[in-house]
Amino acid sequence: MAKTFAPSPLALPLPPLAALAGLRLGAVEANIRYKGRTDLMLMEFAPGTTVAGVFTRNKCPGAPIDWCRARLPGGTARGLLVNSGNANVFTGRAGVETVETSAAAAARALGCAPSEIFLASTGVIGEKLPADRIVAALPALTSALRMDGWEAAARAIMTTDTFPKAARREARIGDVTVLIQGIAKGSGMIAPDMATMLAYVATDAALPAPVLQALLEGGVRGSFNAITVDSDTSTSDTLMLFATGKAGNAPVGDAHDPALADFAAALGEVLTELAIMVVRDGEGASKMMTITVRGAVSDGSAHRVAMAIGNSPLVKTAVAGEDANWGRIVMAVGKAGEPADRDRLSVAIGGTVIAAKGTVVEGYDETPVIAHMKGQDIVIEVDLGLGDGRATIWSCDLTHGYIDINGSYRS
């Protein structure tokens, strides 16, 4: 049977999801690893759908990553096939053959070229992915395709996730309203260097692939690249954006065209919402941290300092224990390797300034900070006092639940 995990105390409900013109989704049980739950998902796109993607920078990527990178320059997509339970990573020639076989079978089922099929896998590393089970499940999977299959698709790609993740927005391109809607999965092995483990966003807007790619790369910086659960960058990180073109908006050939301003903003909101859901479902998490660093010498420097705080086991365990141990935050700032001056640094938790100018604030009352630490959403703010650089990232606490999940992940 499939392992089940108690819902995260930070879980959010699925928002209302709408059918998106030019897209159908489905999910089935292929018995790849799990028993008694869906583990194979297919998205079918209308002819002419354009595609963009960003992928992990981990130097040991899975075979599906190599396949997608090689096909992305084609600019069009007809299908996306995703399995959970097995990552198809570090599986040698067998992994490549599984990808080729799966893509060919999906292409036959959808009546397109294999080069228009994109693939992803998530789960255990180092075990061969049985292509025969994927191929055998495709007839039922294509029969299951529906325009309202979003929730089924979101659930099928889950591994240690405790809740499905989805977000939607509407935007205007000229005088046309378009829909942007996406799903994501991720809970552990989260310190993205482009995206999260798996995330797929679609729109009915008509946009060429180069424009999509530019918008996606711009949107990922402050969303999926600004989260961390455990500092580990997955071998399977994939974020893709598909545009079916069914909304009928006027052509736009430049990502910086003012006509795309509303669309770009809405896309950023969808990406950020999905990314934060991943943190809220962090393995064993009981609290989420929003960490903002100001006054850095650059935005990049601020980001690196914020990630050092968000990745610190000492900060994360202090938050789990509801301990307002601000000294650990100072430590994390100092270890980041970025410009910092102890005597200009200030630290606040929950809006209360605790330390400034190299020492604790005179007359500091810990009472409101202790109350804040007992909540689920912890706000940490650091001002380096050196410049105008600023960044916000999201992280979670570290509890024994993380050990429980990962200590028995393969069993």
C-alpha positions in Angstrom: 0.0 0.0 0.0 1.1 3.6 -0.5 2.5 5.3 2.5 0.3 8.1 3.8 1.4 11.1 5.9 -0.7 13.2 8.2 -1.6 16.5 6.6 0.9 19.3 7.4 -0.4 21.7 10.1 0.4 24.4 7.5 -1.6 22.8 4.7 -3.8 24.9 2.4 -6.9 23.8 0.6 -7.0 23.6 -3.2 -8.4 26.7 -4.7 -11.3 26.6 -7.2 -9.7 25.3 -10.4 -11.2 25.9 -13.9 -11.0 24.1 -17.2 -8.3 25.6 -19.4 -9.0 25.6 -23.2 -6.7 23.4 -25.1 -5.7 21.2 -22.1 -6.9 17.9 -20.8 -5.5 16.0 -17.8 -5.7 12.5 -16.3 -4.2 10.2 -13.7 -4.1 6.4 -13.1 -2.6 3.8 -10.9 0.4 2.3 -12.8 1.8 0.5 -9.7 5.3 1.9 -10.3 6.1 1.9 -6.6 3.0 2.8 -4.7 0.0 0.6 -4.3 -3.6 1.9 -3.9 -3.0 5.4 -5.3 -2.5 7.1 -8.6 1.1 7.5 -9.7 1.0 8.4 -13.4 -0.2 11.7 -14.8 -0.7 12.9 -18.3 -1.4 16.4 -19.7 -2.6 16.6 -23.4 -2.1 19.9 -25.1 -3.8 21.2 -28.3 -1.7 21.4 -31.4 0.4 24.6 -31.5 0.9 24.8 -27.7 4.2 26.5 -26.9 6.5 25.5 -24.0 9.1 26.9 -21.7 11.1 25.3 -19.0 13.8 25.6 -16.4 15.5 22.6 -14.8 17.8 21.6 -12.0 21.4 22.7 -11.9 22.3 19.5 -9.9 25.2 17.9 -11.8 23.6 14.4 -11.4 20.2 14.9 -13.1 17.8 12.2 -14.1 17.2 10.9 -17.6 13.9 12.9 -17.9 15.8 16.1 -17.4 18.2 15.4 -20.2 15.2 14.5 -22.5 13.4 17.7 -21.7 16.4 19.9 -22.1 17.1 18.4 -25.6 13.5 18.9 -26.8 12.8 22.3 -25.3 14.3 24.2 -28.2 11.6 22.8 -30.5 9.2 25.2 -28.7 6.0 23.1 -28.9 4.4 20.5 -26.7 1.6 18.0 -27.2 2.0 16.0 -24.0 3.5 15.9 -20.5 3.9 12.5 -18.8 4.9 12.4 -15.1 5.3 9.5 -12.7 5.8 9.4 -9.0 7.6 6.8 -6.8 10.7 6.5 -8.9 13.0 9.4 -10.0 14.7 7.5 -12.9 18.0 9.0 -11.7 21.4 7.3 -11.7 19.9 4.4 -13.7 22.4 4.4 -16.6 21.4 3.2 -20.0 18.2 1.7 -18.6 17.0 5.1 -17.6 17.5 6.5 -21.1 15.7 3.6 -22.6 12.8 4.0 -20.3 12.5 7.7 -21.3 12.7 6.8 -25.0 10.1 4.0 -24.7 7.7 6.1 -22.6 7.9 9.1 -24.9 7.3 7.0 -28.0 4.3 5.3 -26.4 2.8 8.6 -25.2 3.4 10.1 -28.7 1.5 7.2 -30.3 -1.4 7.6 -27.8 -1.7 11.4 -28.5 -0.9 11.2 -32.3 2.2 13.4 -32.2 6.0 13.2 -32.5 8.0 12.0 -29.5 9.9 15.3 -29.6 6.6 17.0 -28.5 6.3 14.8 -25.4 7.9 16.0 -22.1 8.6 13.7 -19.3 9.4 13.9 -15.5 9.8 11.4 -12.7 10.0 11.9 -9.0 10.7 9.5 -6.1 13.5 7.1 -5.1 16.9 7.6 -6.8 18.9 4.6 -8.2 16.2 2.2 -9.0 15.2 1.2 -12.5 11.9 2.7 -13.7 9.8 -0.1 -15.3 8.8 1.3 -18.7 6.4 -1.6 -19.3 4.2 -0.5 -16.5 4.0 3.0 -17.9 3.3 1.7 -21.4 0.6 -0.7 -20.1 -1.1 2.1 -18.2 -1.3 4.6 -21.2 -4.6 3.3 -22.7 -6.4 3.8 -19.4 -4.6 7.1 -18.9 -5.7 8.6 -22.2 -9.2 7.4 -21.5 -9.1 9.3 -18.2 -8.2 12.7 -19.8 -10.6 15.4 -18.8 -10.6 19.2 -18.9 -11.4 19.2 -15.1 -8.7 16.7 -14.2 -6.4 19.2 -12.3 -6.9 17.8 -8.8 -6.3 14.2 -10.0 -3.1 15.3 -11.7 -1.9 17.2 -8.7 -2.4 14.2 -6.5 -0.7 11.7 -8.8 2.6 13.5 -8.7 2.9 13.6 -4.9 5.5 11.6 -3.0 6.0 12.6 0.6 3.7 15.6 0.0 0.8 15.7 2.5 -1.5 17.9 0.3 -1.9 18.7 -3.4 -0.8 22.1 -4.5 -2.4 24.4 -7.1 -2.9 28.0 -7.9 -4.7 30.1 -10.4 -5.0 33.7 -11.6 -6.6 35.7 -14.4 -4.8 38.4 -16.3 -5.4 40.7 -19.2 -3.4 40.8 -22.4 -4.8 43.8 -24.3 -8.5 43.5 -24.1 -8.5 39.7 -23.7 -8.8 37.9 -20.3 -6.5 34.9 -20.0 -6.2 32.1 -17.4 -3.0 31.0 -15.7 -3.2 27.8 -13.6 -0.6 25.4 -12.2 0.2 22.5 -9.9 3.3 21.6 -8.0 4.7 18.9 -5.8 7.5 19.0 -3.3 8.1 18.4 0.4 11.7 17.4 0.9 15.0 17.7 -1.0 14.1 21.3 -1.5 16.7 24.0 -2.1 16.0 24.8 -5.7 18.5 26.3 -8.0 15.7 27.1 -10.6 12.4 25.6 -9.4 11.0 23.0 -7.1 10.9 19.3 -7.6 8.1 19.4 -10.1 5.8 22.3 -11.1 3.6 22.7 -14.2 1.8 25.9 -15.1 -0.4 26.4 -18.2 -2.2 29.3 -19.8 -4.6 29.7 -22.6 -2.7 32.8 -23.8 -1.2 32.9 -27.2 2.5 33.5 -26.6 5.6 32.4 -28.6 8.1 30.1 -26.9 10.9 32.7 -26.5 8.5 35.0 -24.8 7.3 32.3 -22.5 10.9 31.3 -21.6 11.8 34.9 -20.7 8.7 35.3 -18.6 9.4 32.0 -16.8 13.0 32.8 -16.1 12.0 36.2 -14.7 9.3 34.8 -12.5 11.3 32.0 -11.0 13.9 34.2 -9.2 11.6 35.5 -6.5 9.5 32.4 -6.2 10.9 28.9 -6.5 14.5 30.1 -6.3 13.6 31.8 -3.0 12.5 28.7 -1.0 14.3 26.1 1.0 13.3 23.2 3.2 16.5 21.3 3.8 19.3 22.8 1.6 19.3 19.8 -0.8 18.8 20.6 -4.5 16.9 17.8 -6.2 18.2 15.8 -9.2 14.7 16.1 -10.8 13.8 19.8 -10.4 11.5 20.8 -13.2 9.3 23.9 -13.8 7.5 24.1 -17.1 5.1 26.6 -18.6 2.7 25.8 -21.5 0.6 28.2 -23.6 -2.3 26.7 -25.6 -3.1 29.9 -27.5 -6.8 29.3 -27.2 -7.6 32.7 -25.6 -7.2 34.5 -28.9 -5.2 37.5 -27.7 -3.3 39.7 -30.1 0.2 38.5 -30.9 3.0 39.7 -28.6 6.6 39.2 -29.7 8.6 40.7 -26.8 8.5 39.7 -23.1 9.0 43.3 -22.2 6.0 44.5 -24.2 3.8 46.6 -21.8 0.8 44.5 -23.0 2.3 41.7 -20.9 2.7 43.6 -17.7 -0.4 42.2 -16.1 0.3 38.7 -17.3 3.8 38.7 -16.0 2.6 39.9 -12.6 -0.1 37.2 -12.4 2.4 34.6 -13.5 4.7 35.7 -10.7 1.9 35.4 -8.2 1.1 31.8 -9.3 4.7 30.8 -9.1 5.1 32.4 -5.7 2.0 30.8 -4.3 3.0 27.4 -5.5 6.5 27.8 -4.1 5.2 28.8 -0.7 2.9 25.8 -0.6 6.0 23.6 -1.0 7.6 25.2 2.1 4.3 24.8 4.0 4.4 21.1 3.2 8.1 20.8 4.2 8.8 17.3 5.6 7.9 17.4 9.3 7.3 21.2 9.2 5.2 22.8 11.9 6.1 26.4 11.2 6.9 28.5 8.1 9.5 31.3 8.2 9.4 34.4 6.0 12.9 35.9 6.1 13.6 39.3 4.7 17.1 40.8 4.5 17.5 44.5 3.8 20.5 46.9 3.7 22.8 44.5 1.8 25.4 45.6 -0.7 23.2 44.0 -3.5 20.0 42.0 -4.0 22.1 38.9 -4.6 24.0 39.4 -1.4 20.8 39.8 0.5 19.5 36.6 -1.0 22.5 34.6 0.0 22.3 35.9 3.6 18.6 35.1 3.8 19.2 31.6 2.5 22.0 31.1 5.1 19.4 31.9 7.8 16.7 29.8 6.2 19.1 26.8 5.8 20.7 27.0 9.3 19.8 23.9 11.4 20.3 25.9 14.5 17.8 28.6 13.4 15.4 26.0 12.1 15.4 24.0 15.4 15.1 27.1 17.5 12.0 28.0 15.5 10.7 24.5 16.0 11.3 24.8 19.7 9.6 28.2 19.8 12.9 29.7 21.2 13.5 33.3 20.3 17.3 32.6 20.0 18.3 35.6 17.9 22.0 34.8 18.4 21.6 32.0 15.9 20.3 34.5 13.3 23.4 36.6 13.9 25.5 33.5 13.5 23.9 32.6 10.2 24.4 36.2 8.9 28.0 36.0 9.8 28.7 32.6 8.2 27.1 33.5 4.9 30.3 34.9 3.5 28.7 38.1 2.4 29.6 41.7 3.5 28.3 42.3 7.0 29.2 44.6 9.9 28.3 43.5 13.4 27.9 47.1 14.6 25.4 48.0 11.8 23.3 44.8 12.0 19.8 44.8 13.4 17.5 41.7 13.9 13.8 41.6 14.4 11.4 38.8 15.0 7.7 39.3 14.6 8.2 43.0 14.1 10.1 43.5 17.4 13.6 44.7 17.0 15.8 42.6 19.3 19.4 43.4 18.5 21.0 46.5 16.9 24.4 48.1 16.7 26.3 45.1 17.9 24.2 44.2 21.0 20.7 43.5 22.3 18.4 46.5 22.3 18.3 48.3 25.7 15.1 47.5 27.6 14.2 44.6 25.2 11.0 42.8 26.3 10.9 39.2 25.0 7.2 38.8 25.8 5.8 39.7 22.3 8.5 37.7 20.6 7.7 34.6 22.6 4.1 35.0 21.7 5.0 35.3 18.0 7.2 32.2 18.2 4.2 30.2 19.3 2.4 30.9 16.0 2.7 29.0 12.7 4.0 31.9 10.6 7.4 33.3 11.8 8.7 36.6 10.5 12.4 37.2 10.7 13.9 40.6 9.5 17.5 41.5 9.2 18.9 44.9 8.2 22.6 44.8 7.4 22.9 48.6 7.2 25.3 48.6 4.2 23.3 49.4 1.1 20.0 49.0 -0.8 20.1 45.3 -1.5 16.9 43.4 -0.4 15.6 39.8 -0.7 12.8 37.7 0.8 12.9 33.9 1.1 10.7 31.3 2.7 11.8 28.4 4.8 10.4 26.1 7.5 11.4 24.7 10.8 13.3 21.4 11.4 11.5 18.8 13.6 12.0 15.2 14.4 9.3 14.5 11.8 11.9 15.2 9.1 14.1 12.4 10.4 11.1 10.0 10.7 10.2 10.6 7.0 13.6 10.4 5.6 15.0 7.7 7.8 12.5 5.3 6.3 12.0 6.8 2.9 12.9 3.7 0.9 11.3 1.1 3.2 
